[in-house]
Amino acid sequence: MSQGPDEAAPVRAGLLRWLPAIAITAAMAIAVTLVIRSNELLDGERTLTRWFSDLDVIGIRSLVDVLDFISRDEIAPVVFVVIFPIAWRTWGRYAALTYIATGGITALTRITDLASRPRPTEDLQWTEAVFGAGGYPSGHVIYAVLVFGILAYLAGRYMTPGRPRTALRVLLVMLVVTMGPARVINLDHWAGDVIGSYLLALPFLLTAIWLHPRLPGWLSGLPRIRKLIGADREV
């Protein structure tokens, strides 16, 4: 069923607002990945990594330990799965499925390394990369951007405005912002690995945020599918 002029206009307007941001971040991610693949350490990368690893601010190590714990390979999937029924019960099936679909993209980081980059040693030396255990991309950073980023968006969309919503969103955004530096402070990644990983994850997050409010309207001619995913309750 084709859309009439009145229905198509908002779709085009929304696309024109979001497409530049999605396209720019995707292009930057591709460009940075190509640069990283064709070089060893980038200019200034060792210096920036050393600065973060030497950072000695009160409480920073405790924060790094918390972030490291919640993003461990054996803990992160548990956190991800536990949040799903909570999101379903609190915000509805459609929001929960958006969360699981967006966060599930993190699994792609387990398929292969995008560049043969070793993790830094304690004295910041470049060593041989081990395929499948390299530093790029950082699965922890991509996990934080997609999982906590989409949760921050859903909280803003479904929670009643007030201090609890603000506090939750600030916490989630802080987890996203601090995960990358924490990985460098712990010498789990070079600075370039983290920057590239943020760029890789952002287009997926922006696409999910753009799609979420629009998909129910696109499925207006498929009521069974809308009901199946809970989108029939979306206004």
Order of alpha helices (4+ residues) and beta strands (2+ residues): alpha-alpha-alpha-alpha-alpha-alpha-alpha-alpha-alpha-alpha-alpha
